[in-house]
Amino acid sequence: MCGGALLVWALWGAAVAAGVGIVLDGMDWMLTNANGTIAVPGSVPGNVYTDLRRAGVIGDPLWRFNERALSWIPNEPHWTYSKTFVTAPEESGAGLLIIEGLDTIADVFVNGDLVGQADNMFRTWTFPVDNLRPSSSNTIGVRIYSPVASARQRAQAYPYPLPSSDVVGHSFPHRNMVRKAQFDFGWDWGPAFASSGIAGPIRIVTGYTPVLQRCEFVQHHFHNGSVRVDVVFRIHPSGPVADVIASASFGDQTKSVSSIISEGHTAVSISFDITDPRLWWPNGFGESPYLYEASCSIGYEQTITRKVGLRRIEVVRDEIDGEEGNTFSFRINGVGTFIKGANVIPLSPFASSVTDEDIRTLLENAAAANMNMVRVWGGGIYQPDIFYETADRLGLMIWQEIMFACATYPRDDAFLDNVRLEVMEQVGRLRSYASVVVIGGNNENEIALSWFNETRENPRLYVADYAKLYVDVIRDAVRRSAPELAFIVSSPSNGLMSESPYVLRWGNPSDGRWGDVHFYDYASDVADPATYPDARFVSEFGYQSLPSIVTWRTVAEEADLSWGSPLLEYRQRHPDGYLQLWQQIELQFGVPRPASFPTMVFLTQAVQSVCYRTAIEKWRRARASAARTMGILYWQLNSIWPAPTWSSLEAGGQHRWKMLHYSIRDAFAPLMISLVDTGAAGVEAHLVSDLPRDVDVVVCIQLWSWSGVKLEERCFNALVRASTSRIVFADDVSAWTNAPASRADYFVRATFVSSLPVSPLSGSSELALVKYKRIRLRDPGARVDSIVQSAPNRLTLRVAVQNVAVMLFFETDLQGTFSSNALFALPGTLLLSFTARVDAVSVADLRRSLRITSLYDAVAATRLVDTM
């Protein structure tokens, strides 16, 4: 698919000590436009949009139509960040200027002299300076040129067209010509700001002080279970030669070595042997991921501390006897692992406005929904260190893509050299994280060769471009930087025909027999499992929905919150997006048009949940079928602004859970029961386990009337083997004694309870045998009987339900999550809790803002409008 400290792009290493150099970060910069008519205080790290807003020049860029109103900003010829700084006597003369996160095409001046030029926001730029004034004022200026104009000029100068996927009317063209986050030019789920700024720190190292750029912790696993960890120091000598004493620690071991660093020799290595290591395991393996304390230092107040997990990762692509195709799966520490997760896009259009807490919250929400992997999508950014540190802590594996997406790209020497340095820096930075398990070369660029007229008419030219960039340059750079990491050229892809020689398996990248697939179908029935194809691994699929009214109100006026309003139409970037939603809503629920905006929001989230739940359950069941499915990464985890998107979490730092995220948590449960309508009156029940051990369970299959009466029940014992799926029930339920004559008059319910002595597992699944639009739902009459304070930030609710409730959804304006939600509830009493993301919440707070909606409420409200 094409509260904490402000985030700083720590590209060199985690938790680097302040130590060496003149730090130039701060709020004391000036930002000016090309003709000098705008001059306002600037900040580094910072961004043109956020600085202009802070100065009162513009309003909130995300408010209503401001994206369009502010399009003059990226079209300014250039913006300049400048400041004055004073050097001490010992800091005069020569030095090394180091800039991270420079976005993007820029000239850099010190005391009026041009000292360097940059053209890649994903690289750290180092420029020698030799004109620092002792004990006096010095100036630095960073002139950042219009990315829109620069992209256009480069496209015009290139000898042939390089097509890319664009959002017609809502994006800037030629994004593929500059090494800048591709989403920033506009996507079908986000705005086009094409921002400029300095997202990372700036400092000047004076004299010939060596600079510790980063330390790489490289692990080698042996057959006897032992591990060797090589700590590789990457050092910039800052002069002809430097003598350093490198020290490293790992666990309870510490070592030091003396070395001479020069221009041609910038690496030092120290090794540690761990004979009986504690291994890092992904989320869901029963224990917290273990992380060793580690550090490295070269003196000069330069120390990097971090936590390192030891794990062995394999991407398994075995041939299948008697069949055409191969497997595609991940093996962690020798254990085959079913991947459950989502795709991550940037958290904000403005990277410097994202906080560490925003990132922690995002990934904690992923782990809370039983995920074990996220894919960092190739049209965004390489995330900062706090992202990967948090993933290590939570046991979330990362499929990390190189930043290319949905386009063709240049092949000239300057571009390729630029990319090579980018990849070597970024992959070198990321290789130390236990969570990073695979590097992907791009998103959808192989399949994109079939999208454009130019690539179809001249395939040899563009295939040559593709192979040169992704195989000869990017693959080679990954192998040089982190040979231990698996590399996948593209997603989706059929993988390789041969490893040596390295030959891609050309053909239809959506062929599910060979590799991963991306699947989008907006016309077929989302509730029919047959809609979703057999595949070894699904790395993208999804359907849109609208965010909650609470989130909409952060960017909209009340008049905007109505079906067909100009703002809602403006924010829909997916062609025919609303038409597809309402066709599906009418197919499932019989609702031709919404009664109100809240109803509209509810129904889009309901149909999205039906889509993902149906697909995920099918693919999880398929791990034991001929499809051999071993992974699902849905599109998409997060949203970048309030709008119709495919996300399960809403935009904003707290990442409010949509109905979908609650459904995902249930669909990704480690032990799940899934019901399938096999036609006529046949029903199957599948038990799916991702547990690393066998489990005995008691299964009950029940028939219920929609009026809330249990008609019949049959229970039995079943053994669920570790990491497998099996059918535990198959029968013609219409032949049961008390089954009604009409399939519209009853539903099937399956439950299980495990016999684990500690923390027994349980779950349920319900199956309607006809579309909900054919079912006469009753008012569930859900009411809150009591709310009790169970902890300062936790409240327990007792809810009475009178009739069967479908998609019973609890919402509040408060930031937090419910222990259960989007429920299929039987008559009786529900107990659930609400946990706030603040230190304290009161009963009155929740009572004031609690809203309860069910499918009955949405459908009944709409039908009432239709009869008026």
Secondary structure, DSSP 4 states (H G I P E B T S, - for coil): ----SBP----S-TTB-S-SSEE--EEEEEEEETTSS-EEEEEESEEHHHHHHHTTSS--TTSTTHHHHTTHHHHSSEEEEEEEEE--GGG-EEEEEEE-SEESEEEEEETTEEEEEEEBTTS-EEEEEEEEPTTSEEEEEEEEE-HHHHHHHHHHHSSS---B---TTSS-S-GGGSBS-GGGG-BTTB------EE-S-EEEEETT--EEEEEEEEEEE-TTS-EEEEEEEEEE-SSSEEEEEEEEEETTEEEEEEEEEETTB-EEEEEEEESSPPPP--TTSSSPPP-EEEEEE-STT-EEEEEE----EEEE--B-TTSSSB--EEEETTEEE-EEEEEE--S-SSGGG-BHHHHHHHHHHHHHTT--EEEE-TTS-PPPHHHHHHHHHHT-EEEEEPS-BSB----SHHHHHHHHHHHHHHHHHHTT-TTEEEEES-BSTTGGGGTSHHHHHSHHHHHHHHIIIIIIIIIHHHHHH-TTSEEESSBSB--EEETTTTEE--S-TT-TTTSEEEE--SSS-TT-GGGSPP-SEEEEE---BPPPHHHHTTT--GGG-STT-HHHHHH--STTHHHHHHHHHHHHH--SS-SSHHHHHHHHHHHHHHHHHHHHHHHHHGGGSTT---EEEES-S--SSSSSBS-SB-SSTT-PBPHHHHHHHHHT-SEEEEEEEEETTEEEEEEEE--SS-EEEEEEEEEEETTS-EEEEEEEEEEE-TTEEEEEEEEEGGGSTT--SSGGGEEEEEEEEE--SSS--EEEEEEESS-GGGS-------EEEEEEEEETTEEEEEEEE-S-EEEEEEE-SSSEEESS-SEEE-SEEEEEEEEESSS---HHHHHHH-EEE-HHHHHHHHHHHHH-
